[in-house]
Amino acid sequence: MAFFFSALNLLVLSAVALATKVIYYRVFHPLSKVPRPFLASFSRVWLLYHALSGQPHLAHIAAHHKYGPIVRAGPNHVLLSDPKHGPMYYSWDKSDWWLCFRPNDNNLTFSTES
């Protein structure tokens, strides 16, 4: 009987942790206002599903048509389709990990070539 209660407690705690994560990412996260597919607001499953389909670029294009030039594709993943929104992207708060890879502020480019 003690095992049942501990398993039930574990299940309840897991459900509460998942619900807390979903609420945080959908409501309180700094990127919560960026338009996105439902699943992409709290999970990378949306990205994984389309990556495994073999043509994620088609999903990205469709998302931009539906949600606009800025799309949240994961909890901490943003897709831009218009370079004029780049300065806004760079103005958002970033983690310390991201900042260590930030390019020189004097030479911001939004393409693969300088």
Biopython code that builds the backbone (N, CA, C, O; Angstrom):
import numpy as np
from Bio.PDB.StructureBuilder import StructureBuilder

atoms = [
    (1, "MET", "N", (0.817, -1.188, 0.000)),
    (1, "MET", "CA", (0.000, 0.000, 0.000)),
    (1, "MET", "C", (0.870, 1.265, 0.000)),
    (1, "MET", "O", (0.505, 2.275, -0.603)),
    (2, "ALA", "N", (2.025, 1.203, 0.682)),
    (2, "ALA", "CA", (2.921, 2.361, 0.725)),
    (2, "ALA", "C", (3.482, 2.653, -0.660)),
    (2, "ALA", "O", (3.696, 3.813, -1.014)),
    (3, "PHE", "N", (3.724, 1.591, -1.455)),
    (3, "PHE", "CA", (4.232, 1.806, -2.806)),
    (3, "PHE", "C", (3.216, 2.553, -3.653)),
    (3, "PHE", "O", (3.587, 3.428, -4.436)),
    (4, "PHE", "N", (1.936, 2.219, -3.505)),
    (4, "PHE", "CA", (0.881, 2.878, -4.269)),
    (4, "PHE", "C", (0.852, 4.368, -3.976)),
    (4, "PHE", "O", (0.747, 5.186, -4.890)),
    (5, "PHE", "N", (0.946, 4.720, -2.701)),
    (5, "PHE", "CA", (0.913, 6.143, -2.339)),
    (5, "PHE", "C", (2.148, 6.872, -2.854)),
    (5, "PHE", "O", (2.038, 8.012, -3.306)),
    (6, "SER", "N", (3.308, 6.249, -2.799)),
    (6, "SER", "CA", (4.511, 6.911, -3.292)),
    (6, "SER", "C", (4.456, 7.048, -4.815)),
    (6, "SER", "O", (4.885, 8.070, -5.350)),
    (7, "ALA", "N", (3.936, 6.040, -5.523)),
    (7, "ALA", "CA", (3.794, 6.121, -6.978)),
    (7, "ALA", "C", (2.767, 7.189, -7.337)),
    (7, "ALA", "O", (2.961, 7.947, -8.288)),
    (8, "LEU", "N", (1.686, 7.246, -6.584)),
    (8, "LEU", "CA", (0.660, 8.260, -6.826)),
    (8, "LEU", "C", (1.216, 9.654, -6.558)),
    (8, "LEU", "O", (0.953, 10.584, -7.321)),
    (9, "ASN", "N", (1.981, 9.805, -5.484)),
    (9, "ASN", "CA", (2.606, 11.097, -5.185)),
    (9, "ASN", "C", (3.559, 11.509, -6.306)),
    (9, "ASN", "O", (3.592, 12.673, -6.704)),
    (10, "LEU", "N", (4.323, 10.560, -6.803)),
    (10, "LEU", "CA", (5.247, 10.841, -7.899)),
    (10, "LEU", "C", (4.487, 11.277, -9.153)),
    (10, "LEU", "O", (4.909, 12.205, -9.844)),
    (11, "LEU", "N", (3.386, 10.620, -9.443)),
    (11, "LEU", "CA", (2.571, 10.973, -10.597)),
    (11, "LEU", "C", (1.978, 12.376, -10.443)),
    (11, "LEU", "O", (1.989, 13.161, -11.391)),
    (12, "VAL", "N", (1.469, 12.687, -9.267)),
    (12, "VAL", "CA", (0.891, 14.008, -9.014)),
    (12, "VAL", "C", (1.969, 15.088, -9.096)),
    (12, "VAL", "O", (1.740, 16.139, -9.695)),
    (13, "LEU", "N", (3.128, 14.846, -8.508)),
    (13, "LEU", "CA", (4.214, 15.815, -8.568)),
    (13, "LEU", "C", (4.681, 16.048, -10.005)),
    (13, "LEU", "O", (4.990, 17.175, -10.393)),
    (14, "SER", "N", (4.729, 14.965, -10.791)),
    (14, "SER", "CA", (5.122, 15.103, -12.194)),
    (14, "SER", "C", (4.104, 15.937, -12.966)),
    (14, "SER", "O", (4.480, 16.781, -13.779)),
    (15, "ALA", "N", (2.824, 15.704, -12.715)),
    (15, "ALA", "CA", (1.771, 16.474, -13.390)),
    (15, "ALA", "C", (1.821, 17.947, -12.982)),
    (15, "ALA", "O", (1.633, 18.827, -13.821)),
    (16, "VAL", "N", (2.068, 18.216, -11.719)),
    (16, "VAL", "CA", (2.175, 19.603, -11.251)),
    (16, "VAL", "C", (3.401, 20.280, -11.852)),
    (16, "VAL", "O", (3.331, 21.444, -12.246)),
    (17, "ALA", "N", (4.520, 19.568, -11.927)),
    (17, "ALA", "CA", (5.734, 20.141, -12.520)),
    (17, "ALA", "C", (5.515, 20.447, -13.998)),
    (17, "ALA", "O", (5.937, 21.500, -14.476)),
    (18, "LEU", "N", (4.872, 19.557, -14.718)),
    (18, "LEU", "CA", (4.593, 19.785, -16.138)),
    (18, "LEU", "C", (3.650, 20.969, -16.329)),
    (18, "LEU", "O", (3.875, 21.813, -17.197)),
    (19, "ALA", "N", (2.601, 21.033, -15.524)),
    (19, "ALA", "CA", (1.653, 22.145, -15.623)),
    (19, "ALA", "C", (2.335, 23.469, -15.288)),
    (19, "ALA", "O", (2.062, 24.485, -15.926)),
    (20, "THR", "N", (3.209, 23.463, -14.303)),
    (20, "THR", "CA", (3.932, 24.680, -13.939)),
    (20, "THR", "C", (4.834, 25.135, -15.078)),
    (20, "THR", "O", (4.916, 26.329, -15.368)),
    (21, "LYS", "N", (5.508, 24.194, -15.720)),
    (21, "LYS", "CA", (6.381, 24.526, -16.847)),
    (21, "LYS", "C", (5.570, 25.112, -18.000)),
    (21, "LYS", "O", (5.958, 26.125, -18.583)),
    (22, "VAL", "N", (4.454, 24.484, -18.326)),
    (22, "VAL", "CA", (3.613, 24.974, -19.423)),
    (22, "VAL", "C", (3.100, 26.372, -19.119)),
    (22, "VAL", "O", (3.143, 27.241, -19.990)),
    (23, "ILE", "N", (2.620, 26.606, -17.916)),
    (23, "ILE", "CA", (2.101, 27.938, -17.547)),
    (23, "ILE", "C", (3.210, 28.970, -17.595)),
    (23, "ILE", "O", (3.000, 30.074, -18.096)),
    (24, "TYR", "N", (4.384, 28.635, -17.085)),
    (24, "TYR", "CA", (5.495, 29.595, -17.118)),
    (24, "TYR", "C", (5.843, 29.983, -18.553)),
    (24, "TYR", "O", (5.916, 31.168, -18.876)),
    (25, "TYR", "N", (6.060, 28.980, -19.420)),
    (25, "TYR", "CA", (6.468, 29.271, -20.790)),
    (25, "TYR", "C", (5.376, 29.970, -21.595)),
    (25, "TYR", "O", (5.692, 30.766, -22.480)),
    (26, "ARG", "N", (4.106, 29.698, -21.316)),
    (26, "ARG", "CA", (3.029, 30.315, -22.087)),
    (26, "ARG", "C", (2.632, 31.689, -21.570)),
    (26, "ARG", "O", (2.117, 32.501, -22.340)),
    (27, "VAL", "N", (2.855, 31.978, -20.283)),
    (27, "VAL", "CA", (2.361, 33.231, -19.709)),
    (27, "VAL", "C", (3.467, 34.159, -19.212)),
    (27, "VAL", "O", (3.417, 35.362, -19.465)),
    (28, "PHE", "N", (4.458, 33.625, -18.514)),
    (28, "PHE", "CA", (5.434, 34.464, -17.821)),
    (28, "PHE", "C", (6.800, 34.577, -18.497)),
    (28, "PHE", "O", (7.576, 35.467, -18.149)),
    (29, "HIS", "N", (7.109, 33.716, -19.433)),
    (29, "HIS", "CA", (8.400, 33.721, -20.109)),
    (29, "HIS", "C", (8.564, 35.009, -20.913)),
    (29, "HIS", "O", (7.577, 35.517, -21.445)),
    (30, "PRO", "N", (9.787, 35.557, -21.022)),
    (30, "PRO", "CA", (9.991, 36.788, -21.796)),
    (30, "PRO", "C", (9.523, 36.686, -23.255)),
    (30, "PRO", "O", (9.182, 37.704, -23.857)),
    (31, "LEU", "N", (9.502, 35.501, -23.823)),
    (31, "LEU", "CA", (9.052, 35.333, -25.211)),
    (31, "LEU", "C", (7.577, 34.933, -25.315)),
    (31, "LEU", "O", (7.124, 34.550, -26.393)),
    (32, "SER", "N", (6.832, 35.014, -24.230)),
    (32, "SER", "CA", (5.443, 34.550, -24.250)),
    (32, "SER", "C", (4.548, 35.360, -25.184)),
    (32, "SER", "O", (3.511, 34.858, -25.618)),
    (33, "LYS", "N", (4.916, 36.578, -25.500)),
    (33, "LYS", "CA", (4.092, 37.418, -26.381)),
    (33, "LYS", "C", (4.395, 37.208, -27.860)),
    (33, "LYS", "O", (3.671, 37.727, -28.711)),
    (34, "VAL", "N", (5.442, 36.465, -28.184)),
    (34, "VAL", "CA", (5.793, 36.207, -29.577)),
    (34, "VAL", "C", (4.807, 35.174, -30.127)),
    (34, "VAL", "O", (4.605, 34.135, -29.498)),
    (35, "PRO", "N", (4.188, 35.432, -31.287)),
    (35, "PRO", "CA", (3.233, 34.477, -31.860)),
    (35, "PRO", "C", (3.894, 33.126, -32.123)),
    (35, "PRO", "O", (5.061, 33.059, -32.510)),
    (36, "ARG", "N", (3.129, 32.041, -31.908)),
    (36, "ARG", "CA", (3.716, 30.712, -32.022)),
    (36, "ARG", "C", (2.630, 29.651, -32.130)),
    (36, "ARG", "O", (1.483, 29.890, -31.751)),
    (37, "PRO", "N", (2.992, 28.468, -32.652)),
    (37, "PRO", "CA", (2.106, 27.317, -32.540)),
    (37, "PRO", "C", (2.000, 26.911, -31.070)),
    (37, "PRO", "O", (2.919, 27.171, -30.294)),
    (38, "PHE", "N", (0.908, 26.287, -30.685)),
    (38, "PHE", "CA", (0.681, 25.960, -29.276)),
    (38, "PHE", "C", (1.822, 25.145, -28.692)),
    (38, "PHE", "O", (2.368, 25.502, -27.649)),
    (39, "LEU", "N", (2.183, 24.064, -29.348)),
    (39, "LEU", "CA", (3.207, 23.174, -28.819)),
    (39, "LEU", "C", (4.564, 23.852, -28.718)),
    (39, "LEU", "O", (5.347, 23.539, -27.822)),
    (40, "ALA", "N", (4.849, 24.772, -29.621)),
    (40, "ALA", "CA", (6.147, 25.450, -29.637)),
    (40, "ALA", "C", (6.312, 26.415, -28.471)),
    (40, "ALA", "O", (7.435, 26.825, -28.179)),
    (41, "SER", "N", (5.246, 26.782, -27.806)),
    (41, "SER", "CA", (5.367, 27.740, -26.707)),
    (41, "SER", "C", (6.017, 27.137, -25.472)),
    (41, "SER", "O", (6.557, 27.876, -24.649)),
    (42, "PHE", "N", (5.982, 25.817, -25.315)),
    (42, "PHE", "CA", (6.548, 25.216, -24.108)),
    (42, "PHE", "C", (7.399, 23.978, -24.377)),
    (42, "PHE", "O", (7.903, 23.363, -23.438)),
    (43, "SER", "N", (7.566, 23.605, -25.643)),
    (43, "SER", "CA", (8.292, 22.380, -25.945)),
    (43, "SER", "C", (9.005, 22.496, -27.289)),
    (43, "SER", "O", (8.604, 23.278, -28.152)),
    (44, "ARG", "N", (10.061, 21.712, -27.455)),
    (44, "ARG", "CA", (10.761, 21.677, -28.742)),
    (44, "ARG", "C", (10.216, 20.568, -29.637)),
    (44, "ARG", "O", (10.804, 20.274, -30.677)),
    (45, "VAL", "N", (9.113, 19.954, -29.254)),
    (45, "VAL", "CA", (8.514, 18.869, -30.026)),
    (45, "VAL", "C", (8.089, 19.359, -31.408)),
    (45, "VAL", "O", (8.210, 18.620, -32.384)),
    (46, "TRP", "N", (7.594, 20.587, -31.506)),
    (46, "TRP", "CA", (7.185, 21.141, -32.795)),
    (46, "TRP", "C", (8.377, 21.167, -33.754)),
    (46, "TRP", "O", (8.260, 20.757, -34.909)),
    (47, "LEU", "N", (9.523, 21.651, -33.269)),
    (47, "LEU", "CA", (10.736, 21.670, -34.089)),
    (47, "LEU", "C", (11.189, 20.255, -34.446)),
    (47, "LEU", "O", (11.550, 19.989, -35.593)),
    (48, "LEU", "N", (11.172, 19.357, -33.481)),
    (48, "LEU", "CA", (11.608, 17.980, -33.707)),
    (48, "LEU", "C", (10.726, 17.293, -34.735)),
    (48, "LEU", "O", (11.231, 16.622, -35.636)),
    (49, "TYR", "N", (9.428, 17.451, -34.612)),
    (49, "TYR", "CA", (8.495, 16.818, -35.547)),
    (49, "TYR", "C", (8.786, 17.254, -36.982)),
    (49, "TYR", "O", (8.847, 16.425, -37.890)),
    (50, "HIS", "N", (8.963, 18.546, -37.177)),
    (50, "HIS", "CA", (9.205, 19.042, -38.531)),
    (50, "HIS", "C", (10.624, 18.720, -39.015)),
    (50, "HIS", "O", (10.839, 18.554, -40.215)),
    (51, "ALA", "N", (11.579, 18.633, -38.110)),
    (51, "ALA", "CA", (12.932, 18.230, -38.502)),
    (51, "ALA", "C", (12.939, 16.777, -38.966)),
    (51, "ALA", "O", (13.610, 16.439, -39.941)),
    (52, "LEU", "N", (12.201, 15.924, -38.279)),
    (52, "LEU", "CA", (12.134, 14.515, -38.658)),
    (52, "LEU", "C", (11.335, 14.307, -39.939)),
    (52, "LEU", "O", (11.499, 13.287, -40.609)),
    (53, "SER", "N", (10.480, 15.252, -40.285)),
    (53, "SER", "CA", (9.710, 15.132, -41.528)),
    (53, "SER", "C", (10.600, 15.304, -42.749)),
    (53, "SER", "O", (10.230, 14.905, -43.853)),
    (54, "GLY", "N", (11.780, 15.900, -42.553)),
    (54, "GLY", "CA", (12.720, 16.070, -43.645)),
    (54, "GLY", "C", (12.611, 17.391, -44.374)),
    (54, "GLY", "O", (13.451, 17.706, -45.217)),
    (55, "GLN", "N", (11.582, 18.174, -44.059)),
    (55, "GLN", "CA", (11.417, 19.458, -44.722)),
    (55, "GLN", "C", (10.968, 20.533, -43.725)),
    (55, "GLN", "O", (9.883, 21.099, -43.860)),
    (56, "PRO", "N", (11.811, 20.809, -42.726)),
    (56, "PRO", "CA", (11.400, 21.801, -41.724)),
    (56, "PRO", "C", (11.234, 23.196, -42.314)),
    (56, "PRO", "O", (10.477, 24.006, -41.781)),
    (57, "HIS", "N", (11.929, 23.482, -43.403)),
    (57, "HIS", "CA", (11.821, 24.812, -44.005)),
    (57, "HIS", "C", (10.394, 25.101, -44.460)),
    (57, "HIS", "O", (9.954, 26.249, -44.407)),
    (58, "LEU", "N", (9.666, 24.081, -44.904)),
    (58, "LEU", "CA", (8.271, 24.295, -45.315)),
    (58, "LEU", "C", (7.396, 24.655, -44.113)),
    (58, "LEU", "O", (6.498, 25.491, -44.220)),
    (59, "ALA", "N", (7.661, 24.022, -42.972)),
    (59, "ALA", "CA", (6.908, 24.347, -41.753)),
    (59, "ALA", "C", (7.239, 25.760, -41.296)),
    (59, "ALA", "O", (6.358, 26.479, -40.823)),
    (60, "HIS", "N", (8.508, 26.169, -41.433)),
    (60, "HIS", "CA", (8.899, 27.525, -41.043)),
    (60, "HIS", "C", (8.210, 28.555, -41.935)),
    (60, "HIS", "O", (7.716, 29.571, -41.447)),
    (61, "ILE", "N", (8.179, 28.297, -43.229)),
    (61, "ILE", "CA", (7.514, 29.222, -44.155)),
    (61, "ILE", "C", (6.023, 29.303, -43.837)),
    (61, "ILE", "O", (5.452, 30.393, -43.812)),
    (62, "ALA", "N", (5.394, 28.159, -43.596)),
    (62, "ALA", "CA", (3.966, 28.150, -43.260)),
    (62, "ALA", "C", (3.710, 28.896, -41.947)),
    (62, "ALA", "O", (2.723, 29.621, -41.827)),
    (63, "ALA", "N", (4.596, 28.720, -40.970)),
    (63, "ALA", "CA", (4.437, 29.431, -39.693)),
    (63, "ALA", "C", (4.558, 30.934, -39.892)),
    (63, "ALA", "O", (3.819, 31.702, -39.275)),
    (64, "HIS", "N", (5.480, 31.361, -40.744)),
    (64, "HIS", "CA", (5.611, 32.797, -41.015)),
    (64, "HIS", "C", (4.384, 33.337, -41.731)),
    (64, "HIS", "O", (3.969, 34.467, -41.472)),
    (65, "HIS", "N", (3.797, 32.556, -42.623)),
    (65, "HIS", "CA", (2.571, 32.998, -43.292)),
    (65, "HIS", "C", (1.418, 33.120, -42.298)),
    (65, "HIS", "O", (0.582, 34.015, -42.422)),
    (66, "LYS", "N", (1.372, 32.226, -41.320)),
    (66, "LYS", "CA", (0.271, 32.226, -40.354)),
    (66, "LYS", "C", (0.469, 33.244, -39.226)),
    (66, "LYS", "O", (-0.479, 33.922, -38.830)),
    (67, "TYR", "N", (1.709, 33.354, -38.705)),
    (67, "TYR", "CA", (1.950, 34.151, -37.500)),
    (67, "TYR", "C", (2.678, 35.469, -37.745)),
    (67, "TYR", "O", (2.682, 36.334, -36.870)),
    (68, "GLY", "N", (3.288, 35.640, -38.903)),
    (68, "GLY", "CA", (3.996, 36.880, -39.190)),
    (68, "GLY", "C", (5.503, 36.698, -39.282)),
    (68, "GLY", "O", (5.994, 35.570, -39.323)),
    (69, "PRO", "N", (6.247, 37.817, -39.317)),
    (69, "PRO", "CA", (7.700, 37.743, -39.539)),
    (69, "PRO", "C", (8.503, 37.240, -38.348)),
    (69, "PRO", "O", (9.656, 36.843, -38.514)),
    (70, "ILE", "N", (7.927, 37.246, -37.160)),
    (70, "ILE", "CA", (8.606, 36.730, -35.965)),
    (70, "ILE", "C", (7.760, 35.590, -35.420)),
    (70, "ILE", "O", (6.585, 35.778, -35.106)),
    (71, "VAL", "N", (8.361, 34.400, -35.306)),
    (71, "VAL", "CA", (7.636, 33.215, -34.844)),
    (71, "VAL", "C", (8.463, 32.530, -33.764)),
    (71, "VAL", "O", (9.669, 32.340, -33.916)),
    (72, "ARG", "N", (7.810, 32.166, -32.688)),
    (72, "ARG", "CA", (8.463, 31.389, -31.632)),
    (72, "ARG", "C", (8.319, 29.918, -31.985)),
    (72, "ARG", "O", (7.208, 29.387, -31.990)),
    (73, "ALA", "N", (9.427, 29.259, -32.280)),
    (73, "ALA", "CA", (9.407, 27.869, -32.719)),
    (73, "ALA", "C", (9.749, 26.894, -31.596)),
    (73, "ALA", "O", (9.702, 25.681, -31.799)),
    (74, "GLY", "N", (10.083, 27.394, -30.445)),
    (74, "GLY", "CA", (10.410, 26.581, -29.279)),
    (74, "GLY", "C", (10.434, 27.495, -28.071)),
    (74, "GLY", "O", (10.292, 28.708, -28.220)),
    (75, "PRO", "N", (10.609, 26.945, -26.877)),
    (75, "PRO", "CA", (10.600, 27.788, -25.678)),
    (75, "PRO", "C", (11.614, 28.933, -25.736)),
    (75, "PRO", "O", (11.335, 30.031, -25.255)),
    (76, "ASN", "N", (12.769, 28.686, -26.314)),
    (76, "ASN", "CA", (13.808, 29.711, -26.417)),
    (76, "ASN", "C", (14.324, 29.824, -27.846)),
    (76, "ASN", "O", (15.502, 30.108, -28.065)),
    (77, "HIS", "N", (13.445, 29.603, -28.814)),
    (77, "HIS", "CA", (13.837, 29.554, -30.219)),
    (77, "HIS", "C", (12.918, 30.480, -31.021)),
    (77, "HIS", "O", (11.701, 30.294, -31.035)),
    (78, "VAL", "N", (13.503, 31.470, -31.682)),
    (78, "VAL", "CA", (12.725, 32.433, -32.460)),
    (78, "VAL", "C", (13.196, 32.397, -33.907)),
    (78, "VAL", "O", (14.396, 32.370, -34.183)),
    (79, "LEU", "N", (12.237, 32.396, -34.827)),
    (79, "LEU", "CA", (12.536, 32.450, -36.252)),
    (79, "LEU", "C", (12.203, 33.847, -36.765)),
    (79, "LEU", "O", (11.138, 34.385, -36.460)),
    (80, "LEU", "N", (13.104, 34.431, -37.537)),
    (80, "LEU", "CA", (12.875, 35.737, -38.155)),
    (80, "LEU", "C", (12.843, 35.562, -39.666)),
    (80, "LEU", "O", (13.668, 34.843, -40.228)),
    (81, "SER", "N", (11.891, 36.219, -40.326)),
    (81, "SER", "CA", (11.852, 36.151, -41.786)),
    (81, "SER", "C", (12.118, 37.510, -42.424)),
    (81, "SER", "O", (12.166, 37.625, -43.649)),
    (82, "ASP", "N", (12.288, 38.530, -41.605)),
    (82, "ASP", "CA", (12.505, 39.869, -42.130)),
    (82, "ASP", "C", (13.657, 40.513, -41.365)),
    (82, "ASP", "O", (13.577, 40.646, -40.144)),
    (83, "PRO", "N", (14.731, 40.917, -42.057)),
    (83, "PRO", "CA", (15.890, 41.469, -41.358)),
    (83, "PRO", "C", (15.607, 42.757, -40.598)),
    (83, "PRO", "O", (16.370, 43.105, -39.697)),
    (84, "LYS", "N", (14.548, 43.472, -40.925)),
    (84, "LYS", "CA", (14.275, 44.712, -40.201)),
    (84, "LYS", "C", (13.880, 44.449, -38.748)),
    (84, "LYS", "O", (13.908, 45.364, -37.925)),
    (85, "HIS", "N", (13.512, 43.203, -38.425)),
    (85, "HIS", "CA", (13.178, 42.850, -37.045)),
    (85, "HIS", "C", (14.400, 42.377, -36.261)),
    (85, "HIS", "O", (14.292, 42.080, -35.071)),
    (86, "GLY", "N", (15.556, 42.304, -36.913)),
    (86, "GLY", "CA", (16.783, 41.869, -36.252)),
    (86, "GLY", "C", (17.162, 42.723, -35.054)),
    (86, "GLY", "O", (17.475, 42.171, -33.999)),
    (87, "PRO", "N", (17.148, 44.063, -35.172)),
    (87, "PRO", "CA", (17.502, 44.874, -34.001)),
    (87, "PRO", "C", (16.582, 44.625, -32.796)),
    (87, "PRO", "O", (17.033, 44.670, -31.651)),
    (88, "MET", "N", (15.300, 44.362, -33.054)),
    (88, "MET", "CA", (14.395, 44.054, -31.944)),
    (88, "MET", "C", (14.813, 42.736, -31.299)),
    (88, "MET", "O", (14.809, 42.619, -30.074)),
    (89, "TYR", "N", (15.174, 41.746, -32.112)),
    (89, "TYR", "CA", (15.627, 40.459, -31.597)),
    (89, "TYR", "C", (16.858, 40.633, -30.724)),
    (89, "TYR", "O", (16.943, 40.045, -29.646)),
    (90, "TYR", "N", (17.808, 41.432, -31.181)),
    (90, "TYR", "CA", (19.031, 41.635, -30.409)),
    (90, "TYR", "C", (18.782, 42.456, -29.136)),
    (90, "TYR", "O", (19.615, 42.447, -28.230)),
    (91, "SER", "N", (17.651, 43.162, -29.056)),
    (91, "SER", "CA", (17.364, 43.951, -27.850)),
    (91, "SER", "C", (16.758, 43.101, -26.739)),
    (91, "SER", "O", (16.749, 43.534, -25.587)),
    (92, "TRP", "N", (16.252, 41.905, -27.045)),
    (92, "TRP", "CA", (15.662, 41.055, -26.016)),
    (92, "TRP", "C", (16.737, 40.539, -25.079)),
    (92, "TRP", "O", (17.893, 40.376, -25.468)),
    (93, "ASP", "N", (16.338, 40.281, -23.824)),
    (93, "ASP", "CA", (17.271, 39.717, -22.844)),
    (93, "ASP", "C", (17.725, 38.340, -23.307)),
    (93, "ASP", "O", (16.921, 37.539, -23.783)),
    (94, "LYS", "N", (19.007, 38.074, -23.165)),
    (94, "LYS", "CA", (19.586, 36.799, -23.562)),
    (94, "LYS", "C", (20.281, 36.162, -22.360)),
    (94, "LYS", "O", (20.631, 36.836, -21.391)),
    (95, "SER", "N", (20.467, 34.873, -22.450)),
    (95, "SER", "CA", (21.176, 34.166, -21.382)),
    (95, "SER", "C", (22.678, 34.445, -21.505)),
    (95, "SER", "O", (23.150, 34.915, -22.540)),
    (96, "ASP", "N", (23.406, 34.152, -20.448)),
    (96, "ASP", "CA", (24.857, 34.325, -20.468)),
    (96, "ASP", "C", (25.493, 33.437, -21.531)),
    (96, "ASP", "O", (26.486, 33.824, -22.145)),
    (97, "TRP", "N", (24.922, 32.234, -21.756)),
    (97, "TRP", "CA", (25.465, 31.341, -22.764)),
    (97, "TRP", "C", (25.369, 31.996, -24.137)),
    (97, "TRP", "O", (26.325, 31.947, -24.911)),
    (98, "TRP", "N", (24.239, 32.601, -24.446)),
    (98, "TRP", "CA", (24.059, 33.244, -25.758)),
    (98, "TRP", "C", (25.003, 34.432, -25.903)),
    (98, "TRP", "O", (25.574, 34.646, -26.973)),
    (99, "LEU", "N", (25.166, 35.198, -24.842)),
    (99, "LEU", "CA", (25.987, 36.408, -24.926)),
    (99, "LEU", "C", (27.447, 36.106, -25.242)),
    (99, "LEU", "O", (28.124, 36.937, -25.848)),
    (100, "CYS", "N", (27.949, 34.937, -24.847)),
    (100, "CYS", "CA", (29.348, 34.621, -25.138)),
    (100, "CYS", "C", (29.575, 34.423, -26.628)),
    (100, "CYS", "O", (30.715, 34.509, -27.083)),
    (101, "PHE", "N", (28.527, 34.160, -27.404)),
    (101, "PHE", "CA", (28.648, 33.989, -28.857)),
    (101, "PHE", "C", (28.185, 35.209, -29.638)),
    (101, "PHE", "O", (28.166, 35.182, -30.869)),
    (102, "ARG", "N", (27.818, 36.264, -28.953)),
    (102, "ARG", "CA", (27.289, 37.449, -29.630)),
    (102, "ARG", "C", (28.364, 38.066, -30.516)),
    (102, "ARG", "O", (29.519, 38.202, -30.114)),
    (103, "PRO", "N", (27.960, 38.438, -31.732)),
    (103, "PRO", "CA", (28.945, 39.048, -32.632)),
    (103, "PRO", "C", (29.305, 40.454, -32.175)),
    (103, "PRO", "O", (28.651, 41.022, -31.301)),
    (104, "ASN", "N", (30.328, 40.994, -32.763)),
    (104, "ASN", "CA", (30.748, 42.356, -32.483)),
    (104, "ASN", "C", (29.596, 43.309, -32.807)),
    (104, "ASN", "O", (29.039, 43.243, -33.902)),
    (105, "ASP", "N", (29.229, 44.193, -31.877)),
    (105, "ASP", "CA", (28.105, 45.113, -32.073)),
    (105, "ASP", "C", (28.307, 46.047, -33.261)),
    (105, "ASP", "O", (27.334, 46.552, -33.821)),
    (106, "ASN", "N", (29.548, 46.281, -33.648)),
    (106, "ASN", "CA", (29.810, 47.193, -34.754)),
    (106, "ASN", "C", (29.603, 46.538, -36.110)),
    (106, "ASN", "O", (29.629, 47.212, -37.139)),
    (107, "ASN", "N", (29.399, 45.222, -36.114)),
    (107, "ASN", "CA", (29.296, 44.523, -37.389)),
    (107, "ASN", "C", (28.161, 43.501, -37.344)),
    (107, "ASN", "O", (28.391, 42.319, -37.602)),
    (108, "LEU", "N", (26.951, 43.931, -37.023)),
    (108, "LEU", "CA", (25.819, 43.020, -36.977)),
    (108, "LEU", "C", (25.357, 42.711, -38.397)),
    (108, "LEU", "O", (25.052, 43.624, -39.164)),
    (109, "THR", "N", (25.304, 41.448, -38.744)),
    (109, "THR", "CA", (24.799, 41.036, -40.044)),
    (109, "THR", "C", (23.672, 40.042, -39.840)),
    (109, "THR", "O", (23.625, 39.347, -38.825)),
    (110, "PHE", "N", (22.780, 39.976, -40.788)),
    (110, "PHE", "CA", (21.631, 39.083, -40.684)),
    (110, "PHE", "C", (21.598, 38.129, -41.859)),
    (110, "PHE", "O", (20.521, 37.791, -42.349)),
    (111, "SER", "N", (22.734, 37.698, -42.309)),
    (111, "SER", "CA", (22.821, 36.728, -43.394)),
    (111, "SER", "C", (24.036, 35.839, -43.139)),
    (111, "SER", "O", (24.746, 35.994, -42.146)),
    (112, "THR", "N", (24.253, 34.912, -44.056)),
    (112, "THR", "CA", (25.372, 33.993, -43.869)),
    (112, "THR", "C", (26.671, 34.581, -44.393)),
    (112, "THR", "O", (27.741, 34.017, -44.162)),
    (113, "GLU", "N", (26.597, 35.705, -45.095)),
    (113, "GLU", "CA", (27.794, 36.328, -45.635)),
    (113, "GLU", "C", (27.903, 37.755, -45.097)),
    (113, "GLU", "O", (26.892, 38.429, -44.902)),
    (114, "SER", "N", (29.118, 38.204, -44.863)),
    (114, "SER", "CA", (29.326, 39.560, -44.361)),
    (114, "SER", "C", (29.357, 40.555, -45.494)),
    (114, "SER", "O", (29.524, 41.752, -45.259)),
]
sb = StructureBuilder()
sb.init_structure("model")
sb.init_model(0)
sb.init_chain("A")
sb.init_seg("    ")
for serial, (resi, resn, name, xyz) in enumerate(atoms, 1):
    if name == "N":
        sb.init_residue(resn, " ", resi, " ")
    sb.init_atom(name, np.array(xyz, "f"), 0.0, 1.0, " ", f" {name:<3s}", serial, name[0])
structure = sb.get_structure()
